[in-house]
């Protein structure tokens, strides 16, 4: 009897101990962040005083400053090249696309350096410094007499170029050096900053995970706020006062927001750089799989080699099964593994050749990248449509009546782009505050709507924007030709295409940012954002190639090309119809791919759509 009582007491003590351990774990989860991040002193971050919105707001502030300056430059670039540098429409459009392409491709290099060597915080500071140098040089090209653009003097029906005792190419060279320095700065700034902001939210904490789903929406809200201020107030100053005045403003704002970003340093959570190429493990998987290509596949996936202490382990999946052979344990490794297990050691301590034996998690990380390639490819046509907003959409506005009221106020051409930002802001607010909470209750899906359907909806709106742009441009051409250019349509005719374009951005662009961050391996999050930006970069180059091809094909057999010397001699409406058709066919392919897509299957990923098929 006494022995039974003793066993009962021991059992009670064990249960009490287990409960105490569980309570201690809960307390630790509430007090400390356990996602491998550190605070500014290298310690485990305290949840109450670091991260989440208190840190993200500092990060969004510098994004506001950077996007303000970027969009002042990008939306006015085609106007500057045609009116100040005196390039024709086709050459100016190609130069804008080349610059935009380089600007959005550079993040691949910047994201790689951030993940592999510098870390995201320091990469932001380094690239922001380069960015400011570009802005300073841009300002100098407008202020220093020897670098200023040539003056065009009208004498009757002819024009004379006055270049102040120097070559007319000097300003052009300095100008392009300045804007490409800004491209390099953007290359490190954009992927590192956006992923650094997302790092402030712990995916393993239910409340922070929900906040993180809103982060990309409000990130773009700050982005659009900078855009609107840039293309309205600063663009008006450039038009009415001088280009130099606008350049001074964006330079000062950028420097000020860098100071704000540095002030938030005590509140940030930091992820240490991997100190080595994040692509090396991917290459090792391919090499190991090829070496062991003749080995039979294990009857049980549990027999594949994996680490037990990986911070973000991935489950084995059936896609690309050939790659799983990289994780097959050969006879030479089995004895060592058995000894390690028997000595209560972990597999991660086993001495292995990573070019012959890789972990399941490394294999699955490579599968994640391969899984994203088809989605990346099917978003390129969408990206080509986006490039038109900063080129031909803006140029449409220059050939329309931009006067507002009887006071003679004339809207700057770049200001029409703010309508896209307004459409995007409205979409983000409605989506985040109304649509997602309603869908969460209706579908019991933590995300509300899965990522790929959100992107598909945005693609459909962008296609609609191309259709509206084609109809408006055809009407504008009809009015211009019937009145010999004396009568101009109101610029507000292009408002619908910009607004619909912005709605498409609110769904697709935000969705792409979240998709490439969320689906990338944990060690490649900056590169993940760079993959998103590369969609826009490659699309810019493809748009330039498409313009060249369409120009030659449409001008064959003595016909007039769709791209003339100016908008009234061009048929940009036909080009819009072509893009709408291309985007429609591409959307069908994208839908088929999205329906079969399987999301990131991280064991620690508790988002409800994990491992499920996504239906558009």
C-alpha positions in Angstrom: 0.0 0.0 0.0 2.8 2.4 0.9 4.5 1.5 -2.4 1.4 2.4 -4.3 1.1 5.7 -2.5 4.7 6.4 -3.3 4.2 5.7 -7.0 1.1 8.0 -7.0 3.1 10.8 -5.4 6.0 10.3 -7.9 3.4 10.5 -10.7 2.0 13.7 -9.3 5.4 15.2 -9.0 6.2 14.2 -12.7 2.9 15.8 -13.9 3.6 18.9 -11.9 7.1 19.0 -13.3 5.8 18.6 -16.9 3.3 21.4 -16.3 6.0 23.7 -14.9 8.2 23.0 -17.9 5.3 23.8 -20.2 4.5 27.0 -18.3 8.2 28.0 -18.4 8.2 27.4 -22.1 5.1 29.6 -22.5 6.7 32.4 -20.5 9.9 32.2 -22.5 7.8 32.3 -25.7 6.1 35.5 -24.5 9.2 37.2 -23.2 11.9 36.3 -25.7 12.1 35.9 -29.5 13.2 32.4 -30.5 13.7 32.7 -34.3 17.6 32.9 -34.3 17.6 36.7 -34.5 19.6 38.9 -32.1 19.3 42.4 -30.8 21.8 45.3 -31.5 24.1 43.9 -28.8 24.1 40.4 -30.1 21.7 39.0 -27.4 18.4 37.1 -27.7 15.8 39.8 -28.4 13.3 40.8 -25.8 9.8 40.6 -27.4 8.3 43.6 -25.7 11.1 46.1 -26.6 12.2 44.9 -30.1 10.7 44.2 -33.5 7.1 44.4 -34.8 5.7 47.8 -35.7 7.9 49.8 -33.3 10.9 48.7 -35.5 9.1 48.4 -38.8 8.0 52.1 -38.8 11.6 53.3 -38.8 12.2 51.0 -41.8 9.1 52.2 -43.7 10.3 55.8 -43.1 13.5 55.3 -45.1 11.5 53.5 -47.7 9.3 56.5 -48.0 12.4 58.8 -48.6 14.0 56.4 -51.1 10.8 55.9 -53.1 10.0 59.6 -53.1 13.4 60.3 -54.8 13.2 57.2 -57.1 9.8 58.0 -58.5 10.6 61.7 -58.9 13.4 60.5 -61.2 11.7 57.5 -62.9 8.4 59.2 -63.7 10.0 62.4 -65.0 12.8 60.6 -66.8 11.1 60.3 -70.2 10.1 63.9 -70.0 13.6 65.0 -69.1 15.2 62.9 -71.9 12.9 64.3 -74.5 12.7 68.0 -73.4 16.1 68.6 -71.8 18.4 66.0 -73.5 16.3 66.3 -76.7 16.0 62.6 -77.5 13.2 61.3 -79.7 10.4 59.3 -78.2 11.6 55.8 -79.2 15.2 56.5 -78.0 14.0 58.0 -74.7 11.6 55.1 -74.1 14.4 52.6 -74.6 16.8 54.5 -72.3 14.1 54.6 -69.6 13.6 50.9 -69.9 17.3 50.2 -69.9 17.8 52.2 -66.7 14.7 50.7 -65.0 15.9 47.3 -66.0 19.4 47.8 -64.5 17.8 49.3 -61.4 15.6 46.3 -60.8 18.2 43.7 -61.7 20.9 45.1 -59.4 19.0 43.8 -56.3 20.1 40.3 -57.3 23.7 41.3 -56.5 22.7 43.4 -53.5 20.5 40.6 -52.1 23.3 38.1 -52.5 25.8 40.3 -50.7 23.4 41.0 -47.9 22.6 37.3 -47.3 26.1 36.0 -47.7 28.4 38.7 -46.2 27.2 42.0 -44.9 23.8 41.3 -43.3 20.7 43.3 -44.2 21.2 46.3 -41.8 24.7 47.1 -43.0 23.8 46.5 -46.6 21.1 49.1 -46.3 23.6 51.7 -44.9 26.2 51.0 -47.6 23.8 51.1 -50.5 22.1 54.2 -49.1 25.4 56.0 -49.0 26.0 55.1 -52.7 22.4 56.3 -53.4 23.0 59.7 -51.8 26.3 60.1 -53.8 24.2 59.6 -57.0 21.7 62.2 -55.9 24.4 64.7 -55.1 26.0 64.2 -58.5 22.6 64.6 -60.1 22.1 67.9 -58.3 25.6 69.1 -59.3 24.7 68.3 -63.0 22.0 70.9 -62.8 23.8 73.5 -60.8 27.5 73.6 -61.9 27.8 75.7 -65.1 30.2 73.3 -66.8 27.9 70.4 -66.2 24.5 72.0 -66.8 22.4 70.9 -69.8 22.6 72.9 -73.0 20.1 75.8 -73.6 17.8 75.7 -76.6 17.2 79.1 -78.1 14.3 79.6 -80.4 14.8 81.9 -83.4 11.8 81.9 -85.6 11.0 78.4 -86.8 14.6 77.1 -86.0 16.3 76.2 -82.8 19.9 76.8 -81.7 21.7 74.8 -78.9 24.0 76.8 -76.6 26.4 74.7 -74.5 28.5 77.3 -72.7 31.9 76.5 -74.3 31.8 72.8 -73.8 30.8 69.5 -75.5 27.0 69.0 -75.5 27.6 65.5 -74.3 29.1 66.5 -70.9 25.8 66.9 -69.1 24.4 63.7 -70.7 27.4 61.7 -69.5 27.3 63.1 -65.9 23.5 62.7 -65.8 23.7 59.0 -66.7 26.5 58.3 -64.3 24.4 59.9 -61.5 21.3 57.9 -62.3 23.2 54.6 -62.6 24.9 55.3 -59.3 21.3 55.5 -57.9 20.6 52.1 -59.6 23.6 50.6 -57.8 22.3 52.1 -54.5 18.9 50.7 -55.1 20.4 47.3 -55.8 21.5 46.9 -52.2 18.9 49.1 -50.6 15.6 47.6 -51.9 16.0 43.8 -51.2 17.8 44.3 -47.9 15.5 46.9 -46.5 12.2 45.1 -47.3 13.4 41.7 -46.0 14.9 43.4 -42.9 11.5 44.9 -42.2 9.8 41.5 -42.5 12.5 40.0 -40.2 11.0 42.2 -37.4 8.0 39.8 -37.1 8.4 36.3 -35.6 6.7 33.7 -37.8 6.4 31.3 -34.9 4.3 33.7 -32.8 0.6 33.7 -33.7 0.0 37.4 -33.1 3.2 38.6 -34.8 2.6 36.2 -37.7 -0.8 37.9 -38.4 0.9 41.4 -38.2 3.5 40.2 -40.7 0.8 39.4 -43.2 -0.2 43.1 -43.0 3.4 44.3 -43.1 3.8 44.1 -46.9 0.5 46.0 -47.3 1.6 48.9 -45.1 5.1 48.8 -46.6 3.5 49.6 -49.9 1.3 52.2 -48.3 4.5 54.1 -47.2 5.9 53.5 -50.7 2.9 55.0 -52.4 2.8 58.0 -50.0 6.4 58.8 -51.0 5.4 58.4 -54.6 2.4 60.7 -54.4 4.4 63.5 -52.7 7.2 63.1 -55.3 5.1 63.1 -58.4 2.9 66.0 -57.2 4.7 68.5 -55.0 8.3 67.8 -56.1 7.4 67.4 -59.8 5.5 70.7 -59.7 8.6 72.4 -58.2 10.7 70.9 -61.0 8.4 72.2 -63.6 7.7 75.7 -62.2 11.0 76.5 -60.5 13.8 74.3 -61.8 15.0 70.7 -62.1 17.8 71.5 -59.6 15.3 72.6 -56.9 13.6 69.2 -57.1 16.9 67.4 -56.9 17.9 69.3 -53.8 14.7 68.4 -52.1 14.9 64.6 -52.7 18.6 64.6 -51.7 17.8 66.3 -48.3 14.8 64.0 -47.7 16.9 60.9 -48.4 19.7 62.0 -46.0 17.1 62.8 -43.3 15.4 59.4 -43.6 18.8 57.6 -43.3 19.2 59.4 -40.0 15.8 58.2 -38.9 16.6 54.6 -39.9 19.8 54.7 -37.8 17.9 56.1 -34.8 15.8 52.9 -34.8 18.8 50.6 -34.3 18.1 49.7 -30.7 14.6 48.4 -31.6 15.6 46.1 -34.5 16.0 42.4 -34.6 19.0 41.2 -36.7 19.7 38.1 -38.7 23.3 37.3 -39.0 24.7 36.9 -42.5 25.5 33.3 -43.5 29.2 34.1 -44.2 29.3 32.3 -47.5 27.3 31.9 -50.6 23.7 30.7 -49.9 23.8 29.1 -53.4 26.7 26.7 -52.5 24.4 24.2 -50.7 22.1 24.2 -53.7 25.0 23.4 -56.0 26.2 20.7 -53.6 22.7 19.0 -53.8 22.9 18.9 -57.6 26.4 17.4 -57.5 25.6 14.9 -54.8 22.4 13.8 -56.7 24.4 13.3 -59.9 27.1 11.3 -58.1 24.6 9.0 -56.5 22.2 8.8 -59.5 22.5 5.0 -59.8 21.7 4.3 -56.1 18.2 2.9 -55.5 15.7 5.3 -53.9 15.1 4.4 -50.2 11.9 2.6 -49.5 11.3 5.0 -46.5 12.0 8.8 -46.8 13.0 8.7 -43.1 16.2 6.9 -44.2 17.4 10.1 -45.9 20.0 12.1 -44.0 18.9 15.3 -42.1 20.1 17.5 -39.3 18.0 17.6 -36.1 19.0 21.1 -35.0 18.3 23.1 -38.2 16.5 26.4 -37.3 13.9 26.0 -40.1 13.8 22.3 -41.1 11.7 21.3 -44.2 9.7 18.2 -44.7 10.6 15.9 -47.6 8.3 16.2 -50.6 7.8 14.1 -53.7 8.6 16.8 -56.3 11.9 16.6 -58.1 12.6 13.2 -56.5 15.9 12.8 -58.4 17.4 15.4 -56.0 16.5 13.3 -53.0 19.3 11.0 -53.9 21.7 13.7 -52.6 20.5 12.7 -49.1 20.9 9.0 -49.4 23.3 7.7 -46.8 26.0 5.5 -48.4 27.5 2.4 -46.7 30.6 4.3 -45.7 28.5 6.8 -43.7 26.2 4.3 -42.0 28.6 3.0 -39.4 29.6 6.6 -38.3 25.9 7.6 -38.0 25.2 4.6 -35.9 28.0 5.4 -33.5 26.9 9.0 -33.3 23.3 8.0 -32.4 24.5 5.4 -29.9 26.6 8.1 -28.2 23.5 10.4 -27.9 25.1 12.8 -30.4 23.3 14.6 -33.2 23.7 13.9 -36.9 24.9 17.4 -37.4 28.1 16.5 -35.7 28.9 13.7 -38.2 31.9 14.5 -40.4 30.6 14.3 -43.9 31.5 15.5 -47.4 28.8 18.0 -48.4 29.4 17.3 -52.0 28.4 13.6 -51.5 25.8 13.8 -48.7 23.4 16.7 -48.1 20.5 17.2 -45.7 16.8 16.8 -46.6 16.4 20.5 -45.7 19.1 21.5 -48.3 17.4 19.4 -50.9 14.0 20.9 -50.1 15.5 24.5 -50.2 16.7 23.8 -53.8 13.2 22.4 -54.6 11.7 25.7 -53.3 13.8 27.7 -55.8 13.0 25.3 -58.7 9.3 25.5 -57.7 9.4 29.3 -58.1 10.9 29.4 -61.6 7.6 28.8 -63.5 5.8 31.4 -61.4 8.6 33.9 -62.1 8.5 33.2 -65.8 4.7 33.7 -66.0 4.9 37.1 -64.3 7.2 38.6 -66.9 4.4 39.6 -69.3 2.6 41.3 -66.4 5.9 43.1 -65.7 6.1 44.4 -69.3 2.6 45.9 -68.9 3.8 47.7 -65.7 6.7 49.4 -67.5 4.3 51.3 -69.7 3.0 53.4 -66.8 6.3 55.3 -66.5 6.9 55.7 -70.2 3.9 55.8 -72.6 1.3 56.5 -69.9 3.2 59.6 -68.8 3.9 60.6 -72.4 0.2 60.4 -73.2 -0.4 63.0 -70.5 2.1 65.4 -72.1 -0.1 65.6 -75.2 -3.3 66.3 -73.2 -4.8 69.3 -71.6 -3.3 69.4 -68.1 -4.8 72.8 -67.0 -7.0 72.7 -63.9 -9.6 75.4 -63.4 -9.4 79.0 -64.6 -6.3 79.9 -62.6 -4.0 78.5 -65.3 -2.5 75.8 -63.0 -1.0 73.1 -65.2 -0.6 69.6 -63.8 3.0 68.2 -64.3 3.0 65.2 -66.6 4.5 62.9 -63.9 1.7 63.9 -61.5 -0.7 61.7 -63.4 1.2 58.7 -62.0 -0.1 59.5 -58.5 -3.5 58.2 -59.6 -1.9 54.7 -59.8 -0.6 55.2 -56.2 -4.0 56.4 -55.0 -5.6 53.2 -56.6 -3.0 51.1 -54.9 -3.4 52.7 -51.5 -7.2 52.3 -51.6 -6.8 48.7 -52.6 -4.4 48.0 -49.8 -6.6 49.6 -47.2 -9.8 47.8 -48.4 -7.9 44.5 -48.7 -6.2 44.6 -45.3 -9.0 46.1 -43.2 -12.1 44.7 -44.9 -11.5 41.9 -47.3 -9.0 39.8 -45.3 -10.9 39.9 -42.0 -14.1 38.9 -43.8 -12.3 36.1 -45.7 -10.7 34.8 -42.6 -14.1 34.3 -41.0 -15.6 32.9 -44.2 -12.8 30.5 -45.3 -11.1 30.0 -41.9 -7.8 30.7 -43.6 -5.4 32.7 -41.6 -4.2 34.5 -44.7 -7.7 35.2 -46.0 -6.8 34.7 -49.6 -3.7 32.7 -50.7 -0.8 34.5 -52.3 -1.0 33.2 -55.9 -4.7 33.9 -56.3 -4.0 37.5 -55.1 -1.3 37.9 -57.8 -3.7 36.4 -60.5 -6.4 39.0 -59.6 -3.8 41.8 -60.0 -2.8 40.4 -63.4 -6.4 40.6 -64.6 -6.7 44.2 -63.5 -3.5 45.1 -65.3 -4.8 43.5 -68.5 -8.0 45.6 -68.1 -5.8 48.8 -67.6 -4.1 48.0 -71.0 -7.5 47.7 -72.7 -8.7 51.1 -71.2 -5.4 52.7 -72.2 -5.9 51.5 -75.8 -9.4 52.9 -76.0 -8.4 56.3 -74.5 -5.4 56.6 -76.8 -7.4 55.8 -79.9 -9.9 58.6 -78.9 -7.1 61.0 -78.2 -5.5 60.4 -81.6 -8.9 61.0 -83.2 -9.3 64.3 -81.5 -5.8 65.4 -82.2 -5.9 64.5 -85.9 -9.4 66.0 -86.5 -8.3 69.4 -85.0 -4.7 69.3 -86.3 -3.5 69.2 -82.7 -5.2 72.4 -81.7 -7.8 70.7 -79.5 -6.6 68.6 -76.6 -8.5 66.1 -74.5 -8.5 66.5 -70.8 -5.7 64.7 -69.0 -8.3 63.2 -66.7 -9.3 60.8 -69.5 -6.3 58.7 -68.5 -7.3 58.6 -64.9 -9.3 55.3 -65.2 -6.3 53.4 -66.7 -4.0 54.7 -63.9 -6.5 53.8 -61.2 -7.1 50.3 -62.5 -3.4 49.9 -62.9 -3.0 50.9 -59.3 -5.6 48.4 -58.2 -3.7 45.7 -60.1 -0.5 46.7 -58.2 -2.3 46.5 -54.9 -3.0 42.8 -55.6 -0.2 41.6 -57.8 2.9 43.6 -56.7 2.2 43.2 -53.0 1.5 39.6 -53.6 4.7 39.1 -55.5 6.7 40.7 -52.7 5.1 38.4 -50.1 5.4 35.3 -52.3 9.1 35.6 -53.1 10.0 36.5 -49.4 7.8 33.8 -47.9 8.6 31.0 -50.3 12.4 31.5 -50.3 14.7 29.5 -48.0 15.3 31.3 -44.7 18.9 32.0 -45.5 18.0 33.7 -48.9 15.2 36.1 -47.9 17.0 39.2 -49.3 17.6 37.3 -52.5 13.9 36.4 -52.5 12.9 40.1 -52.6 15.6 40.5 -55.3 13.8 37.7 -57.3 10.6 39.7 -57.2 12.4 42.9 -58.3 14.1 40.9 -61.1 10.7 40.3 -62.6 10.4 44.0 -63.2 14.0 44.3 -64.3 13.8 41.6 -66.9 10.4 43.0 -68.0 12.0 46.4 -68.6 14.6 44.8 -71.0 11.9 42.7 -72.6 9.8 45.8 -73.1 12.7 47.5 -74.9 13.2 44.4 -77.1 9.5 44.3 -77.8 9.5 47.9 -78.9 12.4 47.3 -81.3 10.7 44.2 -82.8 7.3 45.9 -83.1 8.9 49.0 -84.6 10.5 47.0 -87.3 7.6 44.7 -88.0 5.0 47.4 -88.1 7.2 49.6 -90.4 7.7 46.9 -93.0 6.6 47.2 -96.6 6.6 51.0 -96.4 4.0 51.2 -93.7 4.2 53.7 -90.8 5.7 52.3 -87.7 3.6 52.2 -84.5 6.3 54.3 -82.9 6.7 57.7 -84.6 8.7 60.8 -83.7 6.0 61.8 -81.2 2.8 60.5 -79.7 0.5 62.0 -82.4 2.5 60.3 -85.2 2.5 56.9 -83.3 -0.1 54.2 -82.8 0.6 53.3 -79.2 -3.0 52.1 -78.9 -2.2 49.1 -81.1 0.8 48.4 -78.8 -1.5 48.5 -75.8 -3.9 46.0 -77.5 -0.9 43.7 -78.2 0.1 43.8 -74.5 -3.5 43.1 -73.3 -3.6 40.1 -75.6 -0.2 38.8 -74.4 -1.2 39.3 -70.7 -4.5 37.4 -71.3 -2.9 34.4 -72.8 -0.2 34.4 -70.1 -2.9 34.6 -67.4 -4.3 31.3 -68.5 -0.9 29.6 -68.2 -0.3 31.2 -64.8 -3.7 30.0 -63.5 -2.9 26.4 -64.5 0.4 26.6 -62.7 -1.0 28.2 -59.6 -3.7 25.5 -59.2 -1.0 22.8 -58.9 1.4 24.8 -56.7 2.5 23.6 -53.3 3.6 26.1 -50.7 6.7 26.2 -48.5 6.4 23.2 -46.1 8.6 24.4 -43.3 7.9 22.4 -40.1 7.8 25.7 -38.2 5.5 27.3 -40.7 2.1 27.3 -39.2 0.2 29.3 -41.8 -2.9 27.5 -42.8 -2.2 27.2 -46.5 1.0 25.2 -46.0 1.1 22.1 -48.2 -2.3 22.8 -49.8 -3.0 23.3 -53.4 -3.8 26.9 -54.4 -6.8 27.5 -56.6 -7.2 30.7 -58.6 
